[in-house]
Amino acid sequence: MPAQDGGMAQNATQTRGAGANTSGSGRRSPAVLAGVLIFLTVQSTAVASLGTPLLPAIERADRVSLPASQWALTITLLTGAAATPLLGRLADGRLRRAAVIGAVGVMLAGCVASAVPGGFVMLLAGRALQGAGFGLVPLATAVARDHLPQARRSRVIALIGVTTAAGIGIGYPLVGVLALYLGLAAPFWLVAGLSAVALAAAAIFLPESPARPARVDVPGTVLLGIGITGLILVLAEGPSWGWGSAATAGCGIASAMVVAAWAGWELRAPSPLIQLRLLRRRSVLAANLSAFLVAVGFYPLGPLVVRLAQTPPAAGYGFGASVLVAALMLTPFSLASLAASTTARQAARHASPEAIVAGGCAMLITSMIMFLLARAAYWQIITAMAVDGFGIGCIYAVNPLQITSGVPAAETGSAMSFYQLNRTVAYAAGSALSATLLVLSSPPSQHLPSNAGYSTAALACTAILTLALAVSLIFARPPRRRNLISPTKDHASIRREETNERLSPHR
């Protein structure tokens, strides 16, 4: 199987990577490579979530409804969910470098398409292409594991995990200024320029791909793409179709059947798109279950805050804020999530990762309750966003380390792509949840939702986050003397476990 061969190939790759890193040219020095990887993930996440502070402005400029404007977020999540597993599989083989450069190039094309005049349809087309950026997370994680020295590797992997949250708010104030004074196209031109820089950096500084063959499971890719597209379509269109309608039920059932067929195929495929058997590992399963529930629970808060801040006071609530002020209210989330990465890594020396995730869930619940009970002043919402950011930063800092410590090196990209796919689908569910609850709370004769809709959304998110806390506590265990932040020191034992699994008669 590829996993066994990948372990031997990994040793050779690390030897070549170490030689490249210590070369006199400095092109691929650890510090430079780490900076490029972090920049790629921050920039791609920022691009993917760019629609959040612009939702009300898109509604006004393109004269579309609230559910329609939400597609500026949802369509990016949809294409990201479809592209991530494929890019994750390519991350484990000799096409890794080409996959990174290609993903950044597609993202750049999407930014340009969203910036040029063309109306709402062209905007959505560009946002769809920008979803390719989601696949950069497993790609960057695989590069870091293969080519960074042990002392730097764990810190960079943790930061890559956190940047997927921090990128949501980084740069939003600048985006707000550009949109306020130069129009909706200006922010997309900005990220197009940053994408061009990212493309150049990837072409110059990324090391060569490993020699492992890049086997792509085409049937699995097609089945997963169809199934995930159908599920996200149900989540996005459920409010307008009606949750009890034949269209919603039919699409949901058909999509679930396709996903089930995909899972059956993956368990039997010679070179599966995603090694689902890795979910039998406790740390991998814990990371994916908690990440899904956490993502569904926390993601709605950003769009809710943006809409609430820009709602005119005549509605009985809201601040009538500009897009700039609304963007500034998301910045504490990003800053706090970055600060949490250091705290989480230090805590991982003394506590199990599941315990850290449980603590992060408790903070997320606290932030949602704060938003539920106190959102009449700017400082109240800013405080809730900061607490929310610190909680999600703790969780996302340890999730990648849980996964990389539990899978062979040759499966890093595949395992991380499943984790990213898991979160992307959860983001789509959270986005649809917030839009649905607000639409249901809108009086028939009014365009704006009622204030009670925000309370209902906060309560629903609190319930989901409470379930995430319960799951993390179930998986929590006393800390072991194994150092979590050294995720690759037990490759030999992992390979032995893989061999035992293949030889087991109960496979």
C-alpha positions in Angstrom: 0.0 0.0 0.0 1.1 3.6 -0.5 1.2 4.2 3.3 4.0 1.7 3.8 6.1 2.8 0.8 5.4 6.4 1.7 7.2 5.9 5.1 10.4 4.9 3.3 10.0 7.6 0.7 9.4 10.1 3.5 12.8 9.4 5.0 14.5 10.0 1.7 12.4 13.2 1.1 13.4 14.5 4.5 17.0 13.9 3.8 16.7 15.8 0.5 14.7 18.5 2.2 17.3 18.9 5.0 20.0 19.2 2.4 18.0 21.9 0.6 17.3 23.8 3.8 20.9 24.0 4.8 22.2 25.0 1.4 24.2 28.1 1.1 21.7 29.7 -1.4 19.2 30.3 1.4 16.4 30.0 -1.1 14.7 27.4 1.0 15.9 28.3 4.5 13.6 27.1 7.2 12.6 30.6 8.2 11.8 31.7 4.7 9.9 28.5 3.9 7.9 28.8 7.1 7.0 32.4 6.3 5.9 31.5 2.8 3.7 28.6 4.1 2.0 30.8 6.7 1.5 33.6 4.2 -0.1 31.2 1.7 -2.6 29.9 4.3 -3.4 33.4 5.8 -3.9 34.9 2.4 -6.1 32.0 1.1 -8.3 32.0 4.1 -8.7 35.8 4.0 -9.7 35.6 0.3 -12.2 32.8 1.0 -13.9 34.7 3.8 -13.7 38.1 2.1 -17.5 38.2 1.4 -18.3 38.3 5.2 -18.0 42.1 5.8 -19.3 42.9 2.3 -22.6 41.0 2.5 -24.9 44.0 3.2 -23.0 46.0 0.6 -23.4 43.2 -2.0 -27.2 43.2 -1.3 -27.4 46.9 -1.9 -25.1 47.1 -4.9 -26.5 44.1 -6.8 -30.0 44.5 -5.4 -30.2 40.9 -4.3 -32.0 39.3 -1.3 -30.4 38.2 2.0 -30.4 34.5 1.0 -28.9 35.3 -2.4 -26.1 37.5 -1.0 -25.2 34.6 1.4 -24.1 32.7 -1.7 -21.1 35.0 -1.9 -19.9 33.0 1.1 -21.5 29.6 0.4 -20.3 29.1 -3.2 -16.7 29.6 -2.1 -17.2 26.9 0.6 -18.8 24.6 -1.9 -16.0 24.7 -4.4 -13.4 24.6 -1.6 -15.1 21.4 -0.3 -14.9 19.8 -3.7 -11.2 20.8 -4.4 -9.7 20.2 -1.0 -9.6 16.4 -1.1 -8.1 16.3 -4.5 -5.4 18.8 -3.6 -4.8 17.0 -0.4 -4.1 13.7 -2.2 -1.7 15.6 -4.6 0.1 17.0 -1.5 1.4 13.5 -0.7 3.0 12.9 -4.1 5.2 14.2 -6.8 2.6 16.8 -8.0 2.6 18.7 -4.7 4.5 21.7 -6.0 2.4 22.0 -9.1 -0.8 21.6 -7.0 0.2 24.6 -4.8 1.1 26.8 -7.7 -2.1 25.8 -9.6 -4.3 26.4 -6.6 -2.9 29.9 -6.1 -3.2 30.6 -9.8 -6.9 29.6 -9.8 -7.5 31.8 -6.7 -5.8 34.7 -8.4 -8.1 34.3 -11.4 -11.1 34.3 -9.1 -10.1 37.5 -7.5 -9.8 39.2 -10.8 -13.2 37.8 -12.0 -14.8 39.2 -8.8 -13.2 42.6 -9.3 -14.1 43.3 -13.0 -17.6 44.7 -13.8 -20.1 41.9 -14.5 -22.8 42.0 -11.9 -23.7 39.4 -9.3 -23.2 36.4 -11.6 -19.6 37.4 -12.3 -19.0 38.0 -8.6 -20.2 34.5 -7.8 -18.1 33.0 -10.5 -15.0 34.6 -9.1 -15.9 33.6 -5.6 -16.3 30.0 -6.8 -12.7 30.0 -8.2 -11.4 31.5 -4.9 -12.5 28.3 -3.2 -9.4 26.6 -4.5 -7.5 28.4 -1.7 -9.0 26.1 0.9 -6.9 23.3 -0.4 -3.7 25.2 0.5 -4.0 24.2 4.1 -3.3 20.4 3.6 -0.7 21.3 1.0 1.1 23.7 3.4 0.9 21.2 6.2 2.5 18.4 4.1 5.3 20.7 3.0 6.0 21.7 6.6 6.1 18.1 7.9 8.5 17.0 5.1 10.9 20.0 4.9 11.1 21.9 8.1 13.4 20.8 10.9 11.9 19.2 14.1 12.4 22.3 16.3 10.4 24.5 13.9 7.9 22.1 12.4 5.4 21.8 15.2 5.1 25.5 15.7 4.5 26.1 12.0 1.9 23.3 11.8 0.1 24.9 14.7 0.2 28.3 13.2 -1.1 27.0 9.9 -4.1 25.6 11.8 -4.7 28.9 13.6 -4.3 31.0 10.4 -7.5 29.3 9.1 -9.3 31.2 11.8 -7.1 34.3 12.0 -7.4 34.9 8.2 -11.1 35.5 8.7 -10.5 38.9 10.2 -7.0 39.9 9.2 -7.1 42.8 6.7 -10.8 43.4 7.2 -10.3 47.0 8.3 -8.4 47.7 5.0 -11.1 45.9 3.1 -13.7 48.1 4.8 -11.8 51.3 3.8 -11.5 50.2 0.2 -15.1 49.2 -0.1 -16.3 52.3 1.6 -14.4 54.8 -0.5 -13.6 52.9 -3.7 -16.4 50.5 -4.2 -16.9 46.7 -4.0 -14.3 46.0 -6.7 -11.4 47.5 -4.7 -11.0 44.8 -2.0 -10.9 42.1 -4.7 -8.2 44.0 -6.6 -6.3 44.1 -3.4 -6.4 40.4 -2.8 -5.7 39.8 -6.5 -2.4 41.7 -5.9 -1.7 39.6 -2.8 -2.5 36.4 -4.7 0.1 37.4 -7.3 2.7 37.9 -4.6 1.7 34.5 -3.2 2.1 32.9 -6.6 5.5 34.3 -7.1 6.6 33.2 -3.6 5.4 29.7 -4.2 7.1 29.4 -7.5 10.4 30.7 -6.0 10.6 29.2 -2.6 8.7 25.9 -2.5 10.9 22.8 -2.4 10.7 20.0 -4.9 7.8 17.5 -4.5 8.5 14.1 -2.9 9.3 11.2 -5.2 6.1 9.3 -4.1 3.7 8.7 -6.9 0.6 10.9 -6.9 -2.3 8.5 -7.4 -5.6 10.2 -7.9 -8.8 8.3 -7.2 -10.9 9.7 -10.0 -14.2 7.8 -9.2 -13.8 8.8 -5.5 -13.2 12.4 -6.5 -16.3 12.5 -8.7 -18.6 10.8 -6.1 -17.4 13.1 -3.3 -17.8 16.2 -5.4 -21.4 15.3 -6.4 -22.3 14.3 -2.8 -20.8 17.4 -1.1 -22.3 19.8 -3.7 -25.7 18.3 -3.1 -25.5 18.6 0.6 -24.3 22.2 0.5 -27.0 23.1 -2.0 -29.6 21.8 0.5 -28.1 23.8 3.3 -28.0 27.0 1.1 -31.4 26.7 -0.5 -33.3 25.0 2.3 -34.8 28.4 3.5 -36.2 29.2 0.0 -37.2 25.7 -1.0 -38.7 25.0 2.4 -37.1 22.5 4.7 -40.0 20.1 4.4 -40.4 20.4 0.6 -39.9 17.5 -1.8 -36.9 19.3 -3.5 -35.1 19.7 -0.2 -35.8 16.1 1.0 -35.0 14.6 -2.4 -31.8 16.5 -2.9 -30.7 15.7 0.7 -31.5 12.0 0.5 -29.8 11.6 -2.9 -26.7 13.5 -1.7 -26.5 11.4 1.4 -26.7 8.2 -0.7 -23.9 9.5 -3.0 -21.7 10.3 0.0 -22.4 6.8 1.5 -21.5 5.2 -1.9 -18.3 7.3 -1.9 -17.4 6.0 1.6 -17.9 2.4 0.5 -15.8 3.0 -2.5 -13.0 4.6 -0.5 -12.8 1.6 1.9 -12.2 -0.7 -1.0 -10.2 1.5 -3.5 -6.5 0.5 -4.0 -5.5 4.2 -3.8 -8.3 6.0 -2.0 -8.7 9.8 -2.2 -8.9 9.8 1.6 -7.8 7.0 4.0 -11.0 6.7 6.0 -9.5 4.0 8.1 -7.3 6.6 9.7 -10.4 7.7 11.5 -10.0 4.7 13.7 -7.1 6.4 15.4 -8.4 8.1 18.5 -6.6 11.5 18.0 -7.7 11.7 14.3 -11.4 10.9 15.1 -11.4 13.3 18.1 -10.0 16.2 16.0 -12.5 15.7 13.2 -15.6 15.3 15.3 -14.8 18.3 17.5 -13.8 20.4 14.5 -17.0 19.8 12.7 -19.2 20.7 15.6 -17.1 23.7 16.6 -17.1 25.0 13.0 -20.9 24.8 12.7 -21.3 26.5 16.1 -18.8 29.4 15.9 -18.9 30.3 12.2 -22.3 32.1 12.2 -21.1 34.7 14.7 -19.0 36.6 12.1 -21.9 37.1 9.6 -24.3 37.9 12.4 -22.1 40.6 13.9 -21.5 42.2 10.4 -25.2 42.3 9.7 -26.2 43.5 13.1 -23.6 46.3 13.1 -24.8 47.6 9.7 -28.5 47.4 10.5 -29.9 50.9 10.9 -31.2 51.8 14.4 -34.6 52.4 12.9 -35.1 48.6 12.9 -35.1 48.7 16.7 -31.5 47.5 17.1 -28.2 47.8 15.3 -25.7 50.6 14.9 -26.1 51.7 11.3 -22.3 51.2 11.0 -20.3 51.5 7.8 -18.6 48.5 6.3 -15.3 49.7 7.8 -16.7 49.7 11.3 -18.2 46.3 10.8 -14.9 45.0 9.6 -13.1 46.4 12.6 -15.4 44.5 14.9 -14.1 41.2 13.4 -10.4 42.1 13.9 -10.3 41.2 17.7 -11.3 37.7 16.7 -8.2 37.3 14.5 -5.8 38.9 16.9 -7.0 36.7 19.8 -6.8 33.5 17.7 -3.2 34.3 16.9 -2.4 34.9 20.6 -4.1 31.6 21.5 -1.7 29.6 19.4 1.2 30.2 21.8 -1.0 29.4 24.8 -2.3 26.2 23.3 1.2 24.9 22.4 2.4 25.6 26.0 -0.7 23.9 27.4 -0.1 20.9 25.2 3.1 20.1 27.2 1.0 19.4 30.3 -2.6 18.5 29.1 -4.1 16.3 26.5 -5.2 18.0 23.2 -8.8 16.9 23.9 -8.6 18.8 27.2 -7.4 21.9 25.4 -10.2 21.5 22.8 -12.7 21.3 25.8 -11.3 24.5 27.2 -11.7 26.2 23.8 -15.3 25.0 23.5 -16.0 26.5 26.9 -14.7 29.9 25.7 -16.8 29.7 22.5 -19.9 29.0 24.6 -19.1 32.0 26.8 -18.7 34.2 23.8 -22.0 33.1 22.3 -23.8 33.7 25.6 -22.2 37.2 25.8 -23.6 37.9 22.3 -27.0 36.6 23.3 -27.3 38.7 26.4 -25.3 41.8 25.6 -25.0 43.3 22.1 -26.3 46.8 22.6 -22.9 48.4 22.6 -19.8 48.2 20.5 -17.5 47.1 23.3 -19.8 44.2 24.2 -19.7 42.7 20.7 -15.9 43.4 20.4 -15.4 41.5 23.7 -17.5 38.6 22.6 -15.5 38.4 19.3 -12.2 38.4 21.2 -13.3 35.6 23.5 -14.6 33.7 20.5 -11.2 34.2 18.7 -9.2 33.0 21.6 -11.3 29.8 22.0 -11.1 28.9 18.3 -7.4 29.7 18.2 -6.8 27.1 21.0 -8.8 24.5 19.2 -7.3 25.0 15.7 -3.8 25.1 17.1 -3.9 21.6 18.4 -6.2 19.9 15.8 -3.5 19.6 13.1 -1.0 18.3 15.7 -3.6 15.7 16.8 -3.8 14.6 13.2 -0.1 14.6 12.2 0.8 12.7 15.4 -1.6 10.0 14.5 -1.0 9.3 10.7 2.0 8.2 8.6 3.9 11.0 6.9 2.8 9.7 3.5 -0.8 10.3 4.5 -0.4 13.8 5.9 -2.0 15.6 3.0 -4.9 13.2 2.7 -5.7 13.3 6.4 -5.4 17.1 6.6 -7.6 17.4 3.5 -10.3 15.4 5.1 -10.0 17.6 8.2 -10.3 20.7 6.0 -13.2 19.2 4.0 -14.9 18.5 7.3 -14.6 22.1 8.4 -15.6 23.5 5.0 -18.8 21.6 5.0 -19.4 22.7 8.6 -18.8 26.3 7.6 -21.4 26.0 4.9 -23.8 24.5 7.4 -23.1 27.3 9.9 -23.5 29.9 7.1 -26.8 28.4 6.1 -27.9 28.2 9.7 -27.4 31.9 10.4 -29.1 32.9 7.1 -32.1 30.5 7.8 -32.7 31.7 11.3 -32.6 35.4 10.2 -34.9 34.8 7.3 -37.4 33.0 9.4 -37.4 35.9 11.9 -38.0 38.5 9.2 -41.5 40.0 9.2 -43.3 39.4 5.9 -43.5 43.1 5.1 -39.9 44.0 6.1 -36.5 43.3 4.5 -34.6 43.3 7.8 -34.7 40.4 10.3 -36.0 41.0 13.8 -33.7 41.3 16.7 -35.2 38.0 18.0 -33.6 36.3 15.1 -30.1 37.1 16.4 -31.1 35.7 19.8 -32.4 32.5 18.2 -29.2 32.0 16.2 -27.1 32.6 19.3 -29.1 30.0 21.2 -28.8 27.4 18.4 -25.0 28.0 18.2 -24.7 27.6 21.9 -26.5 24.3 21.8 -24.2 23.0 19.0 -21.1 24.2 20.9 -22.3 22.5 24.1 -22.4 19.3 22.1 -18.9 19.9 20.9 -17.8 20.4 24.5 -19.4 17.1 25.4 -17.6 15.2 22.6 -14.2 16.7 23.5 -14.8 15.6 27.2 -15.7 12.1 26.1 -12.4 11.8 24.2 -10.4 13.6 26.9 -7.8 11.4 28.7 -5.0 12.0 31.2 -1.9 13.6 29.7 0.8 11.2 28.6 4.5 11.7 28.6 4.5 11.9 24.9 5.2 15.4 23.6 2.4 16.4 21.3 4.4 19.1 19.7 6.8 16.6 18.3 4.4 14.9 15.9 6.8 13.0 13.7 9.1 11.3 16.2 7.2 8.0 16.2 7.0 7.2 12.5 8.3 3.7 13.0 5.5 2.8 15.5 2.9 4.3 13.1 4.2 2.2 10.2 4.1 -0.9 12.4 0.5 -0.1 13.2 -0.3 0.3 9.5 1.3 -3.0 8.8 -0.7 -4.7 11.5 -4.0 -3.2 10.2 -3.3 -4.5 6.7 -2.5 -8.0 8.0 -5.5 -8.2 10.3 -8.2 -10.7 9.3 -10.8 -8.3 10.5 -9.8 -5.5 8.2 
